Amino acid sequence: MDQVKRELARETLHRGAKFDLERVVVETEGGTQLERDVVRHGGAVVILGILDDGHVLLIETHRIPVGETLTELPAGTLEEGEAPEECAARELIEETGYRATQIEALGTFFTTPGMTNELMHAFVATGLTFVGQALEEGELIEVRPTPAGEALSMARDGRLRDGKSMLALFLAERGGWIGRT
């Protein structure tokens, strides 16, 4: 397989609030030049909040890029210099109104490596206390506590279509945090 030998050029096409768009040109070992548009992203978190009764915190929010209201786990973008664990704690409060006494890592993954370098950090949050949502301007989020087994069923049968949420649920199931009960 022909591998990338070196980067020849990089141009920023757009600077955005949460990501930048770049055009990158690379040369392969075989001498072929490849041009790609790349979304440069500072990273993000997804949080599986588990209530004492075993329900998990799903949210519903309208996603303009797909033109639909989706069911998801709470998530958010890392602020510059912010540790993923801090971002997870902040986003959990902002989007769901719950503060966690414990936040533990489930794993990390690239969201869409064919177009972006976004690295997602998945966490499970427990010891939750309701303190009230702190939504950012323009955020319209409804919190939907859901039995964990139902959330897993939603991920399996297509009612939950958000990849980061599906993967975080499956990682939590594999890790024994939630089950089908």
C-alpha positions as CSV (number, residue, x, y, z in Angstrom):
1,M,0.0,0.0,0.0
2,D,1.3,3.4,-1.0
3,Q,1.8,5.6,2.2
4,V,1.9,9.3,2.7
5,K,5.5,10.4,2.4
6,R,5.2,14.1,3.3
7,E,2.9,17.1,3.5
8,L,3.5,19.6,0.7
9,A,1.0,22.4,1.6
10,R,-1.6,23.4,4.1
11,E,-4.0,26.4,3.6
12,T,-6.7,27.5,6.1
13,L,-9.9,28.1,4.1
14,H,-12.1,29.1,7.0
15,R,-11.7,29.8,10.7
16,G,-14.7,29.0,12.8
17,A,-15.8,29.2,16.4
18,K,-15.4,25.5,17.0
19,F,-13.3,24.3,14.0
20,D,-11.2,25.4,11.1
21,L,-11.3,24.1,7.5
22,E,-8.0,23.4,5.8
23,R,-6.9,22.3,2.4
24,V,-4.0,19.9,2.7
25,V,-1.8,18.5,-0.1
26,V,0.4,15.5,0.6
27,E,2.8,13.4,-1.5
28,T,2.7,9.6,-1.4
29,E,5.8,7.3,-1.5
30,G,4.8,6.6,-5.2
31,G,4.9,10.3,-6.0
32,T,1.2,10.9,-6.3
33,Q,-0.1,14.2,-4.9
34,L,-3.4,14.0,-2.9
35,E,-5.5,17.1,-2.0
36,R,-7.9,16.9,0.9
37,D,-10.2,19.3,2.7
38,V,-9.8,18.7,6.5
39,V,-11.8,19.9,9.4
40,R,-9.4,20.7,12.3
41,H,-11.1,20.4,15.6
42,G,-9.8,20.8,19.1
43,G,-11.6,17.7,20.5
44,A,-14.8,17.0,22.4
45,V,-16.4,14.9,25.0
46,V,-19.5,12.8,25.3
47,I,-20.9,11.9,28.8
48,L,-23.1,9.0,29.9
49,G,-24.7,10.3,33.1
50,I,-26.2,7.5,35.2
51,L,-28.8,8.4,37.8
52,D,-29.0,6.4,41.1
53,D,-32.1,4.6,39.8
54,G,-30.2,3.3,36.8
55,H,-31.7,5.7,34.2
56,V,-29.3,7.4,31.9
57,L,-29.5,11.0,30.8
58,L,-30.4,11.3,27.1
59,I,-31.1,14.7,25.6
60,E,-33.1,15.8,22.6
61,T,-31.8,18.7,20.5
62,H,-32.3,20.0,17.0
63,R,-29.3,19.5,14.8
64,I,-29.2,22.1,12.0
65,P,-26.7,20.2,9.8
66,V,-29.1,17.2,9.5
67,G,-32.3,19.1,9.9
68,E,-33.7,16.9,12.6
69,T,-34.2,16.7,16.3
70,L,-31.9,13.9,17.6
71,T,-31.7,11.9,20.8
72,E,-28.2,11.9,22.1
73,L,-26.0,11.8,25.1
74,P,-24.8,15.2,26.3
75,A,-21.6,16.3,24.7
76,G,-19.5,19.4,24.0
77,T,-16.3,20.9,22.6
78,L,-13.2,21.3,24.6
79,E,-12.2,24.9,25.4
80,E,-8.6,25.8,24.7
81,G,-6.4,24.3,27.4
82,E,-9.3,22.5,29.1
83,A,-8.8,19.0,30.3
84,P,-11.4,16.5,28.9
85,E,-12.6,15.6,32.4
86,E,-13.2,19.3,33.2
87,C,-15.1,19.7,29.9
88,A,-17.2,16.6,30.7
89,A,-18.2,18.0,34.1
90,R,-19.0,21.4,32.6
91,E,-21.0,20.1,29.7
92,L,-23.0,17.7,31.9
93,I,-24.2,20.6,34.1
94,E,-24.8,22.9,31.1
95,E,-26.8,20.4,29.1
96,T,-28.6,18.3,31.7
97,G,-28.5,20.3,34.9
98,Y,-26.7,17.5,36.8
99,R,-23.4,17.7,38.7
100,A,-21.4,14.5,39.1
101,T,-19.3,13.4,42.1
102,Q,-17.5,10.9,39.9
103,I,-16.4,11.1,36.2
104,E,-14.5,8.2,34.7
105,A,-13.1,7.6,31.3
106,L,-14.7,5.1,29.0
107,G,-12.3,5.6,26.0
108,T,-11.4,7.9,23.1
109,F,-12.1,7.6,19.4
110,F,-11.9,9.7,16.2
111,T,-15.4,10.7,15.2
112,T,-14.9,10.9,11.4
113,P,-11.2,10.4,10.5
114,G,-11.9,10.6,6.8
115,M,-12.6,14.3,7.2
116,T,-11.6,15.6,10.6
117,N,-9.0,15.1,13.3
118,E,-11.7,15.4,16.1
119,L,-10.8,13.2,19.0
120,M,-13.8,12.4,21.2
121,H,-13.3,11.5,24.9
122,A,-16.1,9.3,26.3
123,F,-17.0,9.4,30.1
124,V,-19.4,7.9,32.5
125,A,-20.7,10.2,35.3
126,T,-22.2,9.0,38.5
127,G,-23.2,10.4,41.9
128,L,-25.5,12.9,40.1
129,T,-27.2,15.8,41.8
130,F,-29.6,18.1,40.0
131,V,-28.3,21.8,40.1
132,G,-30.2,23.2,37.1
133,Q,-29.3,23.5,33.4
134,A,-26.9,26.3,32.3
135,L,-27.6,26.3,28.6
136,E,-25.5,28.4,26.3
137,E,-27.3,31.0,24.2
138,G,-29.2,29.3,21.4
139,E,-29.1,25.8,22.9
140,L,-32.6,24.2,23.0
141,I,-32.2,20.9,24.9
142,E,-34.7,18.6,26.6
143,V,-33.4,16.1,29.1
144,R,-34.9,12.6,28.8
145,P,-33.9,10.3,31.7
146,T,-34.3,6.8,30.1
147,P,-33.8,3.3,31.5
148,A,-30.4,2.1,30.5
149,G,-31.7,-1.0,28.8
150,E,-34.1,1.1,26.7
151,A,-31.2,3.4,25.7
152,L,-29.2,0.4,24.5
153,S,-32.3,-0.9,22.6
154,M,-32.6,2.6,21.0
155,A,-29.0,2.4,19.9
156,R,-29.5,-1.1,18.5
157,D,-32.8,-0.6,16.7
158,G,-32.1,2.8,15.0
159,R,-34.1,5.1,17.2
160,L,-30.8,6.6,18.5
161,R,-28.7,7.5,15.4
162,D,-25.9,9.6,16.9
163,G,-22.7,7.7,16.6
164,K,-20.9,9.2,19.6
165,S,-23.9,8.4,21.8
166,M,-24.2,4.8,20.5
167,L,-20.5,4.1,21.0
168,A,-20.4,5.6,24.5
169,L,-23.4,3.4,25.4
170,F,-21.8,0.3,24.0
171,L,-18.5,1.1,25.8
172,A,-20.4,1.5,29.0
173,E,-22.2,-1.8,28.5
174,R,-18.9,-3.6,27.7
175,G,-17.3,-2.0,30.8
176,G,-20.2,-3.2,33.0
177,W,-21.6,0.3,33.8
178,I,-25.0,-0.5,32.2
179,G,-26.8,-3.6,31.0
180,R,-29.9,-4.7,29.3
181,T,-32.0,-5.0,32.5
